[in-house]
Amino acid sequence: MRPIALAVLVVPLVAAGCELTPRQQCEAPFRADLRTVEAELRDTRETLQRGFRLVPASSEIGLHHCVRPSGFVSLCTVEDGEPMFDKRPINRVAEQAKLDALDSERARLTASIAQCAVQFPE
């Protein structure tokens, strides 16, 4: 049998094995949103912990801040060859309100995923 003919026969079988179950179809949009919310939660917690927000530097002139792989923020210049950021003050009350709203959204998404498990038990 030719390799192309064999591939034509095998591909639909493999694709059929990759189909999502009804439960997975139900959970998929909630899980995608949950990943986004959890990333925002991490970012907001880091911002609150630091006490300032890092925004991409608007110019290469002068001293800026670089984030080291360990998460440590230090001064750097364009010669360091790393992405540079500037510090911006934050409104702690607004950041805490954002954190609270994200926590509520995470709870809602988690409950929706649990509802999918009830609706489509495996």
Secondary structure, DSSP 8 states (H G I E B T S, - for coil): --HHHHHHHHHHHHHHHT---HHHHHHHHHHHHHHHHHHHHHHHHHHHHHTEEEEE-S-SSS-EEEE-TTS-EEEE-GGG-S--EEEEE--HHHHHHHHHHHHHHHHHHHHHHHHHHHHS--
